[in-house]
Amino acid sequence: MSTHVYKKIEIVGTSTKSIEDAADNAIQRASKTINNLRWFEISETRGDIEDGKVAHWQVTLKIGFTLEE
């Protein structure tokens, strides 16, 4: 079994649909410029309210990825 070294970053994803969609949007965007994504953790959840309804979700994610050799 090999050992891994990870780097951890923090990003914020958004969506008008759901928390899950906001997280997925963030991960998809991060994967375009960061290689070897391995795990994520949602550390904060926020949203905007308009006319008594949730209008926009925001989630803060910590994303771990392995460093390249």
SESE-333041 format. One record per residue: residue number from 0; residue in three letters; chain; z, x, y of N, C-alpha, C in turn. Coordinates in Angstrom, 3 decimals. Layout:
N
{seq->NUM&type->ALA&mol->A&n.zz->Z&n.xx->X&n.yy->Y&ca.zz->Z&ca.xx->X&ca.yy->Y&c.zz->Z&c.xx->X&c.yy->Y} .
...
This chain:
69
{seq->0&type->MET&mol->A&n.zz->0.000&n.xx->0.843&n.yy->-1.181&ca.zz->0.000&ca.xx->0.000&ca.yy->0.000&c.zz->0.000&c.xx->0.883&c.yy->1.238} .
{seq->1&type->SER&mol->A&n.zz->-0.933&n.xx->0.663&n.yy->2.127&ca.zz->-0.990&ca.xx->1.455&ca.yy->3.347&c.zz->-0.095&c.xx->0.843&c.yy->4.424} .
{seq->2&type->THR&mol->A&n.zz->0.285&n.xx->1.668&n.yy->5.368&ca.zz->1.086&ca.xx->1.175&ca.yy->6.484&c.zz->0.168&c.xx->0.912&c.yy->7.666} .
{seq->3&type->HIS&mol->A&n.zz->0.589&n.xx->0.038&n.yy->8.539&ca.zz->-0.205&ca.xx->-0.315&ca.yy->9.706&c.zz->0.604&c.xx->-0.082&c.yy->10.967} .
{seq->4&type->VAL&mol->A&n.zz->-0.085&n.xx->0.239&n.yy->12.034&ca.zz->0.515&ca.xx->0.280&ca.yy->13.364&c.zz->-0.195&c.xx->-0.794&c.yy->14.171} .
{seq->5&type->TYR&mol->A&n.zz->0.589&n.xx->-1.637&n.yy->14.835&ca.zz->0.039&ca.xx->-2.745&ca.yy->15.591&c.zz->0.265&c.xx->-2.546&c.yy->17.083} .
{seq->6&type->LYS&mol->A&n.zz->-0.645&n.xx->-3.065&n.yy->17.863&ca.zz->-0.448&ca.xx->-3.192&ca.yy->19.302&c.zz->-0.303&c.xx->-4.678&c.yy->19.561} .
{seq->7&type->LYS&mol->A&n.zz->0.548&n.xx->-5.042&n.yy->20.516&ca.zz->0.788&ca.xx->-6.445&ca.yy->20.824&c.zz->0.434&c.xx->-6.700&c.yy->22.287} .
{seq->8&type->ILE&mol->A&n.zz->-0.344&n.xx->-7.760&n.yy->22.519&ca.zz->-0.693&ca.xx->-8.157&ca.yy->23.880&c.zz->-0.251&c.xx->-9.601&c.yy->24.097} .
{seq->9&type->GLU&mol->A&n.zz->-0.232&n.xx->-10.014&n.yy->25.345&ca.zz->0.124&ca.xx->-11.385&ca.yy->25.674&c.zz->-1.011&c.xx->-12.003&c.yy->26.480} .
{seq->10&type->ILE&mol->A&n.zz->-1.478&n.xx->-13.180&n.yy->26.045&ca.zz->-2.543&ca.xx->-13.890&ca.yy->26.756&c.zz->-2.170&c.xx->-15.364&c.yy->26.860} .
{seq->11&type->VAL&mol->A&n.zz->-2.876&n.xx->-16.093&n.yy->27.716&ca.zz->-2.642&ca.xx->-17.528&ca.yy->27.889&c.zz->-3.942&c.xx->-18.267&c.yy->27.609} .
{seq->12&type->GLY&mol->A&n.zz->-3.875&n.xx->-19.239&n.yy->26.704&ca.zz->-5.022&ca.xx->-20.088&ca.yy->26.407&c.zz->-4.815&c.xx->-21.469&c.yy->26.999} .
{seq->13&type->THR&mol->A&n.zz->-5.917&n.xx->-22.142&n.yy->27.309&ca.zz->-5.829&ca.xx->-23.471&ca.yy->27.905&c.zz->-6.756&c.xx->-24.455&c.yy->27.189} .
{seq->14&type->SER&mol->A&n.zz->-6.424&n.xx->-25.737&n.yy->27.325&ca.zz->-7.246&ca.xx->-26.796&ca.yy->26.746&c.zz->-6.862&c.xx->-28.134&c.yy->27.363} .
{seq->15&type->THR&mol->A&n.zz->-7.811&n.xx->-29.018&n.yy->27.433&ca.zz->-7.522&ca.xx->-30.391&ca.yy->27.849&c.zz->-7.222&c.xx->-31.271&c.yy->26.642} .
{seq->16&type->LYS&mol->A&n.zz->-7.396&n.xx->-30.723&n.yy->25.414&ca.zz->-7.245&ca.xx->-31.519&ca.yy->24.189&c.zz->-5.868&c.xx->-31.416&c.yy->23.550} .
{seq->17&type->SER&mol->A&n.zz->-5.398&n.xx->-30.154&n.yy->23.264&ca.zz->-4.159&ca.xx->-30.011&ca.yy->22.508&c.zz->-3.624&c.xx->-28.580&c.yy->22.596} .
{seq->18&type->ILE&mol->A&n.zz->-2.395&n.xx->-28.424&n.yy->22.135&ca.zz->-1.788&ca.xx->-27.095&ca.yy->22.047&c.zz->-2.583&c.xx->-26.227&c.yy->21.073} .
{seq->19&type->GLU&mol->A&n.zz->-2.932&n.xx->-26.798&n.yy->19.937&ca.zz->-3.684&ca.xx->-26.052&ca.yy->18.925&c.zz->-5.034&c.xx->-25.589&c.yy->19.462} .
{seq->20&type->ASP&mol->A&n.zz->-5.694&n.xx->-26.435&n.yy->20.211&ca.zz->-6.988&ca.xx->-26.081&ca.yy->20.790&c.zz->-6.834&c.xx->-24.976&c.yy->21.836} .
{seq->21&type->ALA&mol->A&n.zz->-5.759&n.xx->-25.019&n.yy->22.598&ca.zz->-5.499&ca.xx->-23.970&ca.yy->23.586&c.zz->-5.282&c.xx->-22.624&c.yy->22.892} .
{seq->22&type->ALA&mol->A&n.zz->-4.524&n.xx->-22.628&n.yy->21.794&ca.zz->-4.299&ca.xx->-21.391&ca.yy->21.041&c.zz->-5.609&c.xx->-20.892&c.yy->20.437} .
{seq->23&type->ASP&mol->A&n.zz->-6.383&n.xx->-21.794&n.yy->19.867&ca.zz->-7.659&ca.xx->-21.417&ca.yy->19.265&c.zz->-8.613&c.xx->-20.845&c.yy->20.315} .
{seq->24&type->ASN&mol->A&n.zz->-8.659&n.xx->-21.459&n.yy->21.496&ca.zz->-9.509&ca.xx->-20.944&ca.yy->22.582&c.zz->-9.117&c.xx->-19.524&c.yy->22.962} .
{seq->25&type->ALA&mol->A&n.zz->-7.825&n.xx->-19.269&n.yy->23.046&ca.zz->-7.339&ca.xx->-17.930&ca.yy->23.404&c.zz->-7.722&c.xx->-16.906&c.yy->22.343} .
{seq->26&type->ILE&mol->A&n.zz->-7.533&n.xx->-17.255&n.yy->21.076&ca.zz->-7.832&ca.xx->-16.329&ca.yy->19.986&c.zz->-9.330&c.xx->-16.060&c.yy->19.894} .
{seq->27&type->GLN&mol->A&n.zz->-10.139&n.xx->-17.102&n.yy->20.025&ca.zz->-11.586&ca.xx->-16.915&ca.yy->19.975&c.zz->-12.060&c.xx->-16.003&c.yy->21.095} .
{seq->28&type->ARG&mol->A&n.zz->-11.525&n.xx->-16.200&n.yy->22.287&ca.zz->-11.935&ca.xx->-15.361&ca.yy->23.424&c.zz->-11.475&c.xx->-13.925&c.yy->23.237} .
{seq->29&type->ALA&mol->A&n.zz->-10.239&n.xx->-13.729&n.yy->22.797&ca.zz->-9.723&ca.xx->-12.378&ca.yy->22.579&c.zz->-10.528&c.xx->-11.639&c.yy->21.516} .
{seq->30&type->SER&mol->A&n.zz->-10.979&n.xx->-12.361&n.yy->20.500&ca.zz->-11.714&ca.xx->-11.719&ca.yy->19.401&c.zz->-13.079&c.xx->-11.188&c.yy->19.830} .
{seq->31&type->LYS&mol->A&n.zz->-13.561&n.xx->-11.606&n.yy->21.003&ca.zz->-14.844&ca.xx->-11.097&ca.yy->21.506&c.zz->-14.720&c.xx->-9.666&c.yy->22.023} .
{seq->32&type->THR&mol->A&n.zz->-13.523&n.xx->-9.261&n.yy->22.440&ca.zz->-13.359&ca.xx->-7.927&ca.yy->23.026&c.zz->-12.310&c.xx->-7.066&c.yy->22.332} .
{seq->33&type->ILE&mol->A&n.zz->-11.541&n.xx->-7.654&n.yy->21.413&ca.zz->-10.497&ca.xx->-6.894&ca.yy->20.713&c.zz->-10.763&c.xx->-6.974&c.yy->19.218} .
{seq->34&type->ASN&mol->A&n.zz->-10.815&n.xx->-5.830&n.yy->18.568&ca.zz->-11.052&ca.xx->-5.773&ca.yy->17.126&c.zz->-9.750&c.xx->-5.865&c.yy->16.350} .
{seq->35&type->ASN&mol->A&n.zz->-9.854&n.xx->-6.253&n.yy->15.106&ca.zz->-8.753&ca.xx->-6.216&ca.yy->14.138&c.zz->-7.571&c.xx->-7.125&c.yy->14.480} .
{seq->36&type->LEU&mol->A&n.zz->-7.841&n.xx->-8.308&n.yy->15.050&ca.zz->-6.754&ca.xx->-9.257&ca.yy->15.303&c.zz->-6.109&c.xx->-9.625&c.yy->13.973} .
{seq->37&type->ARG&mol->A&n.zz->-4.775&n.xx->-9.669&n.yy->13.930&ca.zz->-4.080&ca.xx->-9.916&ca.yy->12.669&c.zz->-3.104&c.xx->-11.096&c.yy->12.706} .
{seq->38&type->TRP&mol->A&n.zz->-2.407&n.xx->-11.306&n.yy->13.803&ca.zz->-1.412&ca.xx->-12.368&ca.yy->13.842&c.zz->-1.195&c.xx->-12.833&c.yy->15.275} .
{seq->39&type->PHE&mol->A&n.zz->-0.553&n.xx->-13.992&n.yy->15.411&ca.zz->-0.196&ca.xx->-14.492&ca.yy->16.745&c.zz->1.129&c.xx->-15.236&c.yy->16.670} .
{seq->40&type->GLU&mol->A&n.zz->1.731&n.xx->-15.362&n.yy->17.839&ca.zz->2.998&ca.xx->-16.071&ca.yy->17.986&c.zz->2.916&c.xx->-16.821&c.yy->19.305} .
{seq->41&type->ILE&mol->A&n.zz->3.210&n.xx->-18.103&n.yy->19.298&ca.zz->3.225&ca.xx->-18.876&ca.yy->20.542&c.zz->4.623&c.xx->-18.746&c.yy->21.142} .
{seq->42&type->SER&mol->A&n.zz->4.680&n.xx->-18.191&n.yy->22.360&ca.zz->5.982&ca.xx->-17.947&ca.yy->22.977&c.zz->6.329&c.xx->-18.964&c.yy->24.065} .
{seq->43&type->GLU&mol->A&n.zz->5.323&n.xx->-19.610&n.yy->24.647&ca.zz->5.576&ca.xx->-20.626&ca.yy->25.687&c.zz->4.521&c.xx->-21.712&c.yy->25.597} .
{seq->44&type->THR&mol->A&n.zz->4.930&n.xx->-22.921&n.yy->25.958&ca.zz->3.997&ca.xx->-24.042&ca.yy->26.043&c.zz->4.241&c.xx->-24.747&c.yy->27.371} .
{seq->45&type->ARG&mol->A&n.zz->3.158&n.xx->-24.975&n.yy->28.105&ca.zz->3.241&ca.xx->-25.657&ca.yy->29.386&c.zz->2.087&c.xx->-26.642&c.yy->29.494} .
{seq->46&type->GLY&mol->A&n.zz->2.138&n.xx->-27.485&n.yy->30.514&ca.zz->1.022&ca.xx->-28.397&ca.yy->30.749&c.zz->1.067&c.xx->-28.985&c.yy->32.134} .
{seq->47&type->ASP&mol->A&n.zz->-0.064&n.xx->-29.554&n.yy->32.516&ca.zz->-0.187&ca.xx->-30.263&ca.yy->33.790&c.zz->-0.157&c.xx->-31.760&c.yy->33.516} .
{seq->48&type->ILE&mol->A&n.zz->0.436&n.xx->-32.496&n.yy->34.437&ca.zz->0.511&ca.xx->-33.948&ca.yy->34.312&c.zz->-0.281&c.xx->-34.568&c.yy->35.451} .
{seq->49&type->GLU&mol->A&n.zz->-1.165&n.xx->-35.501&n.yy->35.099&ca.zz->-1.921&ca.xx->-36.258&ca.yy->36.099&c.zz->-1.862&c.xx->-37.731&c.yy->35.727} .
{seq->50&type->ASP&mol->A&n.zz->-1.498&n.xx->-38.557&n.yy->36.678&ca.zz->-1.407&ca.xx->-40.009&ca.yy->36.472&c.zz->-0.548&c.xx->-40.376&c.yy->35.262} .
{seq->51&type->GLY&mol->A&n.zz->0.548&n.xx->-39.646&n.yy->35.082&ca.zz->1.483&ca.xx->-39.947&ca.yy->34.011&c.zz->1.039&c.xx->-39.521&c.yy->32.633} .
{seq->52&type->LYS&mol->A&n.zz->-0.033&n.xx->-38.691&n.yy->32.536&ca.zz->-0.532&ca.xx->-38.238&ca.yy->31.232&c.zz->-0.718&c.xx->-36.728&c.yy->31.247} .
{seq->53&type->VAL&mol->A&n.zz->-0.672&n.xx->-36.140&n.yy->30.062&ca.zz->-0.950&ca.xx->-34.710&ca.yy->29.946&c.zz->-2.430&c.xx->-34.496&c.yy->30.255} .
{seq->54&type->ALA&mol->A&n.zz->-2.701&n.xx->-33.650&n.yy->31.239&ca.zz->-4.084&ca.xx->-33.390&ca.yy->31.636&c.zz->-4.589&c.xx->-32.049&c.yy->31.123} .
{seq->55&type->HIS&mol->A&n.zz->-3.668&n.xx->-31.121&n.yy->30.922&ca.zz->-4.077&ca.xx->-29.766&ca.yy->30.563&c.zz->-2.936&c.xx->-29.065&c.yy->29.847} .
{seq->56&type->TRP&mol->A&n.zz->-3.231&n.xx->-28.423&n.yy->28.711&ca.zz->-2.252&ca.xx->-27.639&ca.yy->27.965&c.zz->-2.437&c.xx->-26.166&c.yy->28.254} .
{seq->57&type->GLN&mol->A&n.zz->-1.346&n.xx->-25.423&n.yy->28.322&ca.zz->-1.369&ca.xx->-23.966&ca.yy->28.438&c.zz->-0.381&c.xx->-23.403&c.yy->27.415} .
{seq->58&type->VAL&mol->A&n.zz->-0.836&n.xx->-22.436&n.yy->26.628&ca.zz->0.065&ca.xx->-21.773&ca.yy->25.681&c.zz->-0.015&c.xx->-20.268&c.yy->25.883} .
{seq->59&type->THR&mol->A&n.zz->1.140&n.xx->-19.636&n.yy->25.890&ca.zz->1.208&ca.xx->-18.176&ca.yy->25.961&c.zz->1.335&c.xx->-17.666&c.yy->24.537} .
{seq->60&type->LEU&mol->A&n.zz->0.432&n.xx->-16.757&n.yy->24.175&ca.zz->0.431&ca.xx->-16.190&ca.yy->22.829&c.zz->0.662&c.xx->-14.695&c.yy->22.891} .
{seq->61&type->LYS&mol->A&n.zz->1.419&n.xx->-14.207&n.yy->21.932&ca.zz->1.502&ca.xx->-12.777&ca.yy->21.683&c.zz->0.605&c.xx->-12.542&c.yy->20.484} .
{seq->62&type->ILE&mol->A&n.zz->-0.355&n.xx->-11.647&n.yy->20.631&ca.zz->-1.326&ca.xx->-11.372&ca.yy->19.586&c.zz->-1.192&c.xx->-9.932&c.yy->19.133} .
{seq->63&type->GLY&mol->A&n.zz->-1.101&n.xx->-9.746&n.yy->17.820&ca.zz->-1.012&ca.xx->-8.414&ca.yy->17.255&c.zz->-2.338&c.xx->-8.013&c.yy->16.624} .
{seq->64&type->PHE&mol->A&n.zz->-2.711&n.xx->-6.758&n.yy->16.801&ca.zz->-3.908&ca.xx->-6.240&ca.yy->16.166&c.zz->-3.668&c.xx->-4.811&c.yy->15.724} .
{seq->65&type->THR&mol->A&n.zz->-4.358&n.xx->-4.403&n.yy->14.661&ca.zz->-4.181&ca.xx->-3.050&ca.yy->14.159&c.zz->-4.996&c.xx->-2.078&c.yy->14.988} .
{seq->66&type->LEU&mol->A&n.zz->-4.434&n.xx->-0.892&n.yy->15.183&ca.zz->-5.115&ca.xx->0.152&ca.yy->15.930&c.zz->-6.142&c.xx->0.820&c.yy->15.023} .
{seq->67&type->GLU&mol->A&n.zz->-7.281&n.xx->1.152&n.yy->15.597&ca.zz->-8.324&ca.xx->1.841&ca.yy->14.837&c.zz->-7.976&c.xx->3.310&c.yy->14.677} .
{seq->68&type->GLU&mol->A&n.zz->-8.420&n.xx->3.887&n.yy->13.604&ca.zz->-8.196&ca.xx->5.318&ca.yy->13.343&c.zz->-9.054&c.xx->6.172&c.yy->14.257} .
